[in-house]
Amino acid sequence: MPTTHWVHDLSPFLIKFSDNFGIRYYGLAYLLGFAATVWLLHIYFRKGRSPLGGEVIGDLITYIFFGVMLGGRLGYFLLYQLDTVTRDPLALFRVWEGGMASHGGFVGVVAALLLFARRHQVSFFVLGDLIVSTAPLGLLFGRIANFINGELWGRTTDVAWAVIFPHSADPGTKLHLIPARHPSQLYEAALEGVVLFALMQWRFWRSDVTRSNPGRLSGEFLVAYALLRMVGEMFREPDASLIFGISRGSFYSIFMIAAGLALILRRPAPPSGTSPA
């Protein structure tokens, strides 16, 4: 019986040199995300909205790169696949098999920014505001790559735009027996990427929040991301066991909301040489 839904048949490779080696869209997503961040940081500097310019931007990106990669990789196994890494520690180093967690990546970026701020004597909160205003582009590219890879698929549904992901079923399952699913990767690309980027850019350029209260924009990002992630989780098939009846993505997002609210409610330090009222 023919299926009425599109069957996902996209290759994860832009260019393939062998069975497991080539230029992957997922790698290009990271490259585009970092390139977009560099581009925006240079614009911020030219417009007088950032203290970072020239080679310092490249140094910052290096810190962020390692923060994202290490945090995302460790976070994936600690938050979602702890049994796997306990049973097979070498799985942590088999990066070609995939496995990154956005929540872990955020923690890695925080650590990277703390180290960078200390080395360059720049406010950690200023750095945070700059990076969160660019981060949604990386999330956008990453979620699109998830869709191309045919991973992190959604829950089963019969909506007209549902997609059949062959890898969502056991090998050998006949195509007409594989249920169609929400393309939740694209929902998350729109929410965490497009919507969040528009919000962050609007707040960055149309308000004085980054100057009057450094750190607040970072808090707004954390709260907004967590809420949008929770919306996306409603359509996404849980990729690990539930915690207190909710997906792990939603559960970990609760802590992001708490951290975001702490930054939003934080009172900025008074300028040097003054006393608080």
C-alpha positions as CSV (number, residue, x, y, z in Angstrom):
1,M,0.0,0.0,0.0
2,P,1.6,3.3,-1.0
3,T,2.2,5.9,1.6
4,T,0.6,9.4,1.5
5,H,3.5,11.1,3.4
6,W,6.9,12.1,2.2
7,V,9.6,9.6,3.0
8,H,12.8,11.1,4.4
9,D,15.6,10.1,2.1
10,L,18.1,12.9,2.5
11,S,21.8,12.1,2.9
12,P,23.7,13.5,5.9
13,F,26.6,14.2,3.5
14,L,27.0,17.2,1.2
15,I,30.0,15.4,-0.3
16,K,30.8,11.8,0.4
17,F,34.3,10.3,0.0
18,S,33.5,6.9,1.5
19,D,30.8,5.1,3.5
20,N,31.5,7.1,6.7
21,F,33.7,9.9,5.6
22,G,32.9,13.2,3.9
23,I,31.6,16.7,4.4
24,R,28.5,16.4,6.6
25,Y,25.7,19.0,6.9
26,Y,25.9,18.8,10.6
27,G,29.5,20.0,10.5
28,L,28.6,22.7,8.1
29,A,25.8,23.8,10.5
30,Y,28.5,24.4,13.2
31,L,30.7,26.2,10.7
32,L,27.8,28.5,9.6
33,G,26.9,29.2,13.3
34,F,30.4,30.3,14.2
35,A,30.8,32.3,11.0
36,A,27.5,34.1,11.7
37,T,28.6,34.9,15.2
38,V,31.9,36.4,14.0
39,W,30.0,38.5,11.4
40,L,27.6,39.8,13.9
41,L,30.3,40.6,16.5
42,H,32.2,42.6,13.9
43,I,29.0,44.6,13.2
44,Y,28.4,45.2,16.9
45,F,32.0,46.5,17.3
46,R,31.6,48.9,14.3
47,K,28.3,50.2,15.6
48,G,29.8,50.8,19.0
49,R,27.7,48.1,20.7
50,S,30.6,45.8,21.7
51,P,34.0,46.3,23.3
52,L,35.4,43.4,21.3
53,G,37.1,43.9,17.9
54,G,39.8,42.6,15.7
55,E,41.7,39.5,16.8
56,V,39.9,39.4,20.1
57,I,36.8,38.2,18.3
58,G,38.7,35.3,16.9
59,D,40.1,34.4,20.4
60,L,36.5,34.5,21.8
61,I,35.2,32.2,19.1
62,T,38.0,29.7,19.8
63,Y,36.9,29.6,23.5
64,I,33.3,29.2,22.5
65,F,34.1,26.5,20.0
66,F,35.8,24.3,22.7
67,G,33.0,25.2,25.1
68,V,30.3,24.1,22.7
69,M,32.0,20.9,21.6
70,L,33.1,19.7,25.0
71,G,30.0,20.8,26.8
72,G,27.7,19.5,24.1
73,R,29.4,16.1,23.9
74,L,29.7,15.6,27.7
75,G,26.2,16.8,28.2
76,Y,24.8,14.4,25.7
77,F,26.1,11.4,27.6
78,L,25.7,12.7,31.1
79,L,22.1,13.9,30.5
80,Y,20.8,11.4,28.0
81,Q,23.1,8.4,27.6
82,L,24.8,7.9,30.9
83,D,24.3,4.1,30.7
84,T,26.0,4.0,27.3
85,V,29.2,5.9,28.4
86,T,29.3,3.9,31.7
87,R,29.2,0.6,29.7
88,D,31.4,1.9,26.9
89,P,33.6,4.9,27.8
90,L,35.2,5.1,24.4
91,A,31.8,6.0,22.9
92,L,32.5,9.5,24.2
93,F,35.3,9.8,21.6
94,R,33.4,8.4,18.6
95,V,32.1,11.8,17.5
96,W,31.3,10.5,14.0
97,E,28.4,8.6,15.6
98,G,26.8,11.9,16.6
99,G,25.5,13.0,20.0
100,M,25.4,16.6,21.2
101,A,23.1,18.2,23.8
102,S,22.2,21.8,23.6
103,H,21.8,22.1,27.4
104,G,25.4,20.8,27.8
105,G,26.6,23.1,25.1
106,F,25.2,26.1,27.1
107,V,27.1,25.0,30.2
108,G,30.2,24.7,28.1
109,V,29.8,28.2,26.7
110,V,29.3,29.6,30.2
111,A,32.6,28.0,31.3
112,A,34.3,29.3,28.2
113,L,33.0,32.9,28.7
114,L,34.1,32.8,32.4
115,L,37.7,31.9,31.3
116,F,37.7,34.4,28.5
117,A,36.4,37.2,30.7
118,R,39.1,36.5,33.3
119,R,41.9,36.5,30.8
120,H,40.8,39.6,28.9
121,Q,39.4,41.6,31.8
122,V,36.0,41.9,30.2
123,S,32.6,41.7,32.0
124,F,31.2,38.2,31.9
125,F,27.7,39.6,31.7
126,V,28.6,41.8,28.7
127,L,30.1,38.8,26.9
128,G,27.0,36.7,27.7
129,D,24.7,39.3,26.2
130,L,26.7,39.5,23.1
131,I,26.7,35.8,22.5
132,V,23.1,35.1,23.3
133,S,22.1,37.7,20.7
134,T,23.9,35.5,18.0
135,A,23.4,32.0,19.4
136,P,19.9,31.3,17.9
137,L,21.5,31.2,14.4
138,G,23.6,28.3,15.5
139,L,20.5,26.6,16.9
140,L,18.7,27.2,13.6
141,F,21.4,25.6,11.5
142,G,21.8,22.8,13.9
143,R,18.1,21.9,13.9
144,I,18.0,22.0,10.1
145,A,21.0,19.6,10.1
146,N,19.1,17.3,12.5
147,F,16.3,17.1,10.0
148,I,18.6,16.4,7.1
149,N,20.2,13.7,9.2
150,G,16.8,12.2,9.9
151,E,17.4,12.2,13.7
152,L,15.5,13.5,16.7
153,W,12.2,12.9,14.9
154,G,8.8,13.9,16.3
155,R,5.9,12.0,17.7
156,T,3.6,10.0,15.4
157,T,0.9,12.0,13.7
158,D,-1.3,12.0,10.6
159,V,-1.1,15.7,9.8
160,A,-0.6,16.4,6.0
161,W,3.0,17.6,6.5
162,A,4.1,14.6,8.5
163,V,7.2,12.8,7.4
164,I,8.2,9.1,7.4
165,F,11.6,8.6,8.9
166,P,12.8,5.1,8.0
167,H,15.3,5.0,10.8
168,S,12.5,5.5,13.4
169,A,11.6,1.9,12.9
170,D,13.5,-1.4,13.3
171,P,15.6,-2.4,10.3
172,G,13.7,-4.3,7.7
173,T,10.3,-2.9,8.6
174,K,8.2,-2.4,5.5
175,L,7.7,1.2,4.6
176,H,3.9,1.2,4.8
177,L,4.1,0.0,8.3
178,I,6.3,2.9,9.5
179,P,4.2,5.6,11.1
180,A,4.6,9.2,10.0
181,R,5.9,11.7,12.5
182,H,6.0,15.4,13.1
183,P,9.1,17.0,11.5
184,S,9.8,18.4,15.0
185,Q,13.4,19.4,14.0
186,L,11.9,22.0,11.7
187,Y,9.5,23.2,14.4
188,E,12.5,23.7,16.7
189,A,14.4,25.4,14.0
190,A,11.6,27.9,13.7
191,L,11.1,28.4,17.4
192,E,14.7,28.2,18.8
193,G,16.2,29.7,15.7
194,V,14.0,32.2,13.8
195,V,11.7,33.3,16.7
196,L,14.4,33.5,19.3
197,F,16.9,35.3,17.0
198,A,14.3,37.9,16.1
199,L,13.5,38.5,19.8
200,M,17.2,38.7,20.7
201,Q,18.0,41.1,17.9
202,W,15.0,43.3,18.6
203,R,16.0,43.6,22.3
204,F,19.7,44.1,21.4
205,W,19.1,46.9,18.9
206,R,15.8,48.5,20.1
207,S,16.5,48.8,23.8
208,D,19.4,49.9,26.0
209,V,19.2,46.7,28.1
210,T,22.8,45.6,27.3
211,R,24.2,48.9,28.5
212,S,21.9,49.7,31.5
213,N,21.7,46.1,32.9
214,P,24.4,43.8,31.5
215,G,23.3,40.2,32.0
216,R,19.6,40.8,31.7
217,L,19.5,39.9,28.0
218,S,21.2,36.6,28.8
219,G,18.5,35.9,31.4
220,E,15.8,36.7,28.8
221,F,17.5,34.4,26.4
222,L,17.6,31.5,28.9
223,V,13.9,31.9,29.8
224,A,12.8,32.3,26.2
225,Y,14.8,29.4,25.0
226,A,13.6,27.1,27.7
227,L,9.9,28.0,27.1
228,L,10.3,27.6,23.3
229,R,12.2,24.3,23.8
230,M,9.3,23.0,26.0
231,V,6.9,23.9,23.2
232,G,9.0,21.9,20.7
233,E,9.2,19.0,23.1
234,M,5.5,18.6,22.9
235,F,5.9,17.4,19.3
236,R,9.3,15.6,19.7
237,E,9.7,11.9,20.5
238,P,11.5,11.6,23.8
239,D,15.1,10.4,23.2
240,A,15.5,9.1,26.7
241,S,13.4,8.0,29.7
242,L,11.1,10.6,31.2
243,I,11.8,12.4,34.4
244,F,8.8,13.1,36.6
245,G,6.6,12.4,33.6
246,I,8.1,15.0,31.3
247,S,10.8,14.7,28.7
248,R,14.4,15.3,29.7
249,G,14.6,18.3,27.4
250,S,11.7,20.0,29.3
251,F,13.0,18.9,32.7
252,Y,16.5,20.4,32.1
253,S,14.8,23.6,30.7
254,I,13.3,24.2,34.1
255,F,16.8,24.9,35.5
256,M,17.5,27.3,32.6
257,I,14.3,29.2,33.5
258,A,15.6,29.5,37.1
259,A,19.0,30.7,36.0
260,G,17.4,33.1,33.6
261,L,15.1,34.6,36.2
262,A,18.1,35.0,38.5
263,L,19.9,37.1,35.9
264,I,16.7,39.1,35.1
265,L,16.1,39.9,38.8
266,R,19.8,40.6,39.5
267,R,20.6,44.2,40.3
268,P,23.5,45.5,38.3
269,A,26.5,46.6,40.3
270,P,26.7,50.4,40.9
271,P,29.4,52.2,38.8
272,S,32.9,52.3,40.4
273,G,33.2,55.1,42.9
274,T,29.5,55.2,43.8
275,S,27.4,53.7,46.5
276,P,24.0,52.0,46.1
277,A,21.0,54.0,47.1
